[in-house]
Structure formats: C-alpha cells, structure tokens
Amino acid sequence: MRDDPVVIALIARARDGDQRAWNEIVDRYGPLVWSICKRYELSRHDIDDIGQTVWLLLVEQLGNLRQPAALAGWLTTTTHRECLRVIRAPTRYDPSASPDDRPAPRDQPPAMIGQEVIAAELRAALRAAFAELPARCRELLSLLLSGPPISYAEISARLPIPIESIGPQRDRCLDQLRGSPSLAAFTDSDLQASAAGSAPAEGNGGVPSA
C-alpha cells in the first residue's frame, strides 16, 4: 500500500484526539465498509452493527497500526472478518433448515482484497481532491459527469458559461484535480485505470475522470 501522506496525517491527528480527523476517516472509508457488507447481502441491522464494531475496533487499534497508510487494508480485512462472523453465527440460521440450505461463505482471495483496497483508496482520494476544487470547477465537473449526460447548451445555461469556454475550463479544472496533494500517492496508470471503467463519452457532454 502506498505511503499516502494525507492518510498518515489523518491518523496522526486522530491519535492525538482530533475529532475532525476521526470524522474525516469515517467519511473517507465509510463507503468501503458499507460496500463490503452489501456484498454479503446482509440486512441493514447487521450492516449497522458491523460498521459500529469495525469503527470501535479501529479506535482500539489506531495506536498500534504499524503502517498508517495501510488503513484501508486493515479496514477491508476487518470488515470481511466481521461479515463472516455474523453469517456464521448459529442464531442467524433457521434451526429447521438443512445444512445444504444454509449459506456457505467463502473468504475472498488476497488479490481481490488488494484490488478493493487500492480502489477504495483511489475513490477516497478523488473525493478529497474534488472537495478541494473551487466551487465553479465542482459545479462544472458535476454537470459533465452527471447521468444521463447533459448537453453543453444546458450546462452553459445553468452555470452560466459560454459554450465555447466549457472545454477549456473543464481541462483547467481537471489539471487542478490531477495536481491535488490528495492524489500525489497515485500513479497515472492508477488514474487511467479508474477512468477507463467509468468515464462517459465526451461526445455526449461527458468528461474523462481524472
């Protein structure tokens, strides 16, 4: 896992009792915990319980993390373990059901967990970088990335901004996004891989993700 200075700084502040840093950690990695729980098709009640358990465990272990930048990996592994613990709990199943009718959870391969960690870190970094942009850039990129796609004419009317200025301003905003310290720990190949799976067609008014 990359030595992301943003994550390292957040953990250091949280260790020192900075509540804002702790809240930012929860906001940054909450979607990762939620997405893992949803993959196990758990109930909302179980997901909420697992989430609380994971964050409580992190409070206990925050001072013991040997590699602060590997926080996403710790959260991923811990969430998977808690999900499996809930699924395997005897009280979860109908006593009258045969063993063959009960779910047979499988641990995820390490490679898949590693991919989840990198993807989660990149999404969190992109959200942080996006929040650092000027309001005008956030508005423009949000409209360009909206679905269904919005025409340049409609974007021009909403902001307002001349149609011929949308492309150049979009490029300037993306340059600012790519230059954000929040993305400093990621390579160009990471960003391109992220964009390949989600960028809308530019001809439809879209914009390639940073």
N, C-alpha and C positions, 0 to 999 in steps of 0.2 A: 504494500500500500504506500502511496506517495506521502512524503512529509509535507502535508498541506499546512502552511503557516497559519491560515485562518482557523483551521480546526485546532491546532496546537494552542493558539492564543485563547480560543473559546474555553478549552478545557482548563487552561491555567487560571483564567478568570473565575470559572465555576468552582474550581478547587479552593479559591480564595473567598468563596461565599458571594460572588457576584450573581444576583438573582436574574439580571437581564441576560447574562451569558448562558445561564441554565435554560431560561426560556427560549433563547435562540437555538440551543442544542435540540430542545424538544421540537421546535418548529421545523428545524432543518431535517431532522431524522424521523419525525413522526410518520410521514408518508411511507418510509421504508418499513417501519414496524407494522403499519396498517396493511400494506400490500402483501407482506409475508403471511399475516394472519388470514387475509381474504383467500389466499391460495389454498389454505387448508379447509376452506368452506365452513368456517366456524361461525357461531351465532354472534350477534352484536354484543351480548353479555359476555361471552367468552373472550372476544377480542378486547373489550374494555378491561377485563380482569388481567389478561396477558399484558396489555400495554402498561397497566399500573405496576405489575410485577417487574417488567423489564426496566422501567424507569427507577423503581426502588432499588433494584439490583445495581443499576448504574450509579446511583447515589453512594451505595456501599463500596463500589469498586473504583470509583472515579480516581481516588488517590493511588490506586495500585496498577493503573494501566501503564505498562512498560513502554508502549509506543502510542502516544496520544493520537497520532494521525491515523491509527488503525481503528478508530472508534466505530466506524461503520461496520467493519468486520466483526467487532465484538457484539454490536447490536444485532447483526444478522444472525450470527451463531446462537446468541442467547434467545432471540425470538423464535428461531426454529426449535430449539430445545423446549421452550415453554409451550409451544403449539403441540409438539409431540407428547409432552407430559399431560396436557389436557385431553388430547384424543385418546391416549392410552389409559386414562383414569377409568377404573371399573364402573364407577357410578354414572359414567356418561352413556353407557350402553343399556339396552333393554335386556334384562336377565333372561327373557324368554327367547331371545334371538340366538340362532346357532352361530358358532364361531365363523362359519363361512359368510354369514350375512354382515359381519362387522367390518368396518374399515381396516385396511392393512397399511398403515402409514409407512412411508419409506423416507429414510434420511436422504437429503439431497447430496449429490456428488460435490466434492470440494471445488471443482472447476466451476460448477453452476453458482455456488455461493460466492466465489470470487468475482464472477461476472456481475452478480447482483450488487456486490459491494461497490465495484467501480461505477456501475450505472447509477447507484444511489448517490454516491459522492458527486458525480458529474451533474445530476439533476439539482442537488442541493447547491452546488457551486453556481450553476446557471441562474437559479432563483436569486441567490445573493447578488450576483453580478447585475442581474436585471434590476434589482431594487436600488442599485447604486446609480443607475442611469438618470439623467434629467427627466422630468415629468413628460416633456414633449416627446422624447425618444420612447419612453414606456408606452405612451398613448399610440404612437405611430406603429411600433412593432406589435403591440397587442392587436391592432386592427389588421395588420398584414398577416398575422398568424391565426386570425380568427377563422372559425369554420361555421357555416360554409364561407368560402372566400368572398371578400368584399372588393368591389371594383375600385380602381384608382379614383374614378369620378366621385364615388360615395365617400371615400376617405378624404378627398380634397374638400368636400362639403362639410364633413364632420369636424375637421380639426380647427380652422380651415388652413389649407396649404395648397399652393398651385400644383396642378397635376405634374408638371414638368420638374418640380422640385422634390417629388416623393422619392424617386430613385436615388438621387444624390444624398438626400437626408437619411434615407434608410442605410446607405453604405456608411455614412459617418457614424450613425448610431451603432451599427454592427462593429465598426472598428473600436468604438469605445467599449463595447461589450467584451470583445476579444482581449482588450488590454486591461481588463479588470484584474486587480490582485487576487480576487476570488478564484480566477481561472488559471492563475500562474502555475499551479501544480499539475496542470493537464497539458498534454501534447496536442499538436494539430491533428494527429491521427485520431485521438480520442474525440475531439470535437467534430471531425468529419464523420466518424462512425455514428455519433449521436444524430447528426443532421440527416444522414442517409436514410434512416428509418422513419423520419417524421416530418421532413420539410415539405410544404405544399409546393405545387408547381408555380414558378414565378409568373408564367403566362396568365395565371388566374388571380394575380394580385398578391401571391404569396411571397415569402422571403425565406431564404435558406437560413436555418438555425445556425447560431454561432458555435 
